[in-house]
Amino acid sequence: MVAYEFYWRDEIKGIKLIGILPERRKDPERVTKKSVMNWVKQMLGDEIDVSNIFFVQVTVDKNTGEIF
């Protein structure tokens, strides 16, 4: 299963993991960097500064939950 790890870049505390969201869209053509960032804005709210947020696409093993 594809998922995204979202990180927040803080000048003082460094990089912090915000959370992990699974990809649920069936059509891979709909998945773009902009659409993923819009998704996190919906989850965290519009007042969040997304210029300090980045994501990493990962694969999660459905049986073990291990992240690759």
N, C-alpha and C positions, 0 to 999 in steps of 0.2 A: 504494500500500500504506500502511495506517495503521500508525504506530509511536508509541512514547512515549519522550520524552527525560526522564530522571530526573536531578534536581539535588539536591544536598545544601547546606543553608544552614549555613555556619560563621560564628560570630561574629567570628573573627579573620581568616580567609582570604577571606570573602565566599561567593559562590555558585559551586559547582563541579559540573561535569557528571559524573555517576556512570556513565551509560551509556545506550544506546538499545536498546529491546526492540521487536520487531515484534509487531503484533497478529495472532494466528493463529486466534482464535475466529471461526467462521462466523456465529453467531447474535449480532447486535448487541444484542439484549435482555439478554444475559448480561454485557455490558460496563458496569460501573459504576465510580465512583471507588474504592469500597471494594475491588472485585475487582482493579482495577489495582494498588492499594497492597498487597493481599495477595500478588499476583504478585511484586512487587519484594521483599517480605519473604522469600518463598521463595528468591529468587535471592541475597539478601544475608545471610540468616540471621535468626533470631528476636531476637537480642540487639541488633539495630540499632534506633535510636530513629527511628521513621518520622515523628515530629512535625517533624523537621528536613528531611524529604524532600518534594519536590513534583515533579509531572510536567507536561509539556506534550505534548498530542497533536499530531503532525505527519504530513504526508503525504510519503512517499518515492517518488520516481520509480523504477520498476522497471528502466528502461533505463539511466539515468544515475547513480542513487544520490543525486541531488540532493534535499535536504530543503526542504520548503515549510512 
